[in-house]
């Protein structure tokens, strides 16, 4: 079956997932450090597989399972989340193992039925709070609807004090290390923040609800096992607190200036705006879109209180990379931001209006009048750009002090 082997996590549980060193695009998200698809094998009277992996990694998962038991011995499969990076091998595993039961949430049963066109009796739907015995241990299911799909749920294994949290508390990070304390804290912070910003941000209210629910359940979680990235064993409270904080999207005295430019005119304005923000004591970051991926912009947005967008006009509309990033950000529904718009143009200058419309749709109020400059900015234009930065900075300080 191959050289890959399972990694023992506890007396009863093995990691049998796959490492995707090469993936760099996950639905538009730049996964610079690759990813893992974590699957877990529980050895009890009922041998249970929790989630599977992306289809092309089937042999890697099967090799890891086979290093512990023949895959045909699996009695139960639990699908915590129907997305195909975790269910890509589900049909193969059902065909191979012929498990007694395949469990999913009620929404998961529907989603899997539609993905794989299963007959109604293939998946057993479980209810929120339902508990099933595996022998010595038992599993409790907790529904986490819209985190981040309607079907999502997490499962808790009592004897091992393990929470299998599907995408929850995960990150895209390929590594041979399986635990948080084996990896550099800065890498964990960067990748969890990026994961939250790009995947969970639209569902922030549900994240806050989940945190409340977990606190009420008062589960003793010693190992928090997401479907991507390392298992949390040393800093469980840290990752929970970070999610709680990010979900709130509190006012931040930081600003982000994003822009694209053709002959640097819009770029000069961006630099002057940044200078104005700095003069107000605002921590500002400029991201030229020529060299900034949309998913890195989304991560930066999570940390700021103001989003200032610049675009030149090309062929009567905003620049393509600006449209790309704004379309992406709009879907992520960032909250509690103020904004401003600027741009250079040659003869018609529609880009500023295009960007204003996006910010309006995103419910980002403008903190200053938009700045449009014909061709190359003059010294006066640069002063106006600096004043725009100052105006946004003042507004942001006032807003954050409320
Ligand atoms: Fe990792 Fe939503 O799938």
Boltz pocket constraint, residues with backbone or C-beta under 6 A from the ligand:
constraints:
  - pocket:
      binder: B
      contacts: [[A, 81], [A, 83], [A, 84], [A, 85], [A, 86], [A, 148], [A, 167], [A, 227], [A, 228]]
      max_distance: 6.0
